Amino acid sequence: YTIQRDYAKTGEENGLRQSLGNWQYVTNVFKSDSLRRGNMKVIRNNLSSSIELYDLDKDLSESKNLSSDIRYDSLIKSMLDALDQVGPCPRNAAGKFRITDERGNLSRVGCEWFAEKRKKRCRLVKKGKKKCPRICGRHNTFCNVLS
């Protein structure tokens, strides 16, 4: 007699993921991304800038969008933050940070500095990939339009 556990539902097993992300690309356009955490699923439609939230235990067909219910605001925010962390387009750093620019000068810049001359500056200043992944990261061709 063996008891099997559904770790995706309970989230109690050590070392197993607590959520599952999904990304939809159509002809190199980052159309949407979604995250499932337990019974809840959030969908971010990047083309229309809309958010959807569904309780899959009660609505498997995803017909009742809960995103307009303010009771779910903090859940939506935390799920979108998690989606940014696991997805191909993590958020750029806010504000300014210290770098050594392409001339060797110490400067304080923000991600907009990298965007001005993206190819050259991202190649020469390694901090760009870490601080500004939507501009200098490996998927910048579709991520930078989301910034």
Beta strands, then each sheet from edge to edge (+ up, - down):
strand 1: 19-26
strand 2: 29-37
strand 3: 40-45
strand 4: 50-55
strand 5: 97-100
strand 6: 106-109
sheet 1: 1+ 2- 3+ 4-
sheet 2: 5+ 6-
end
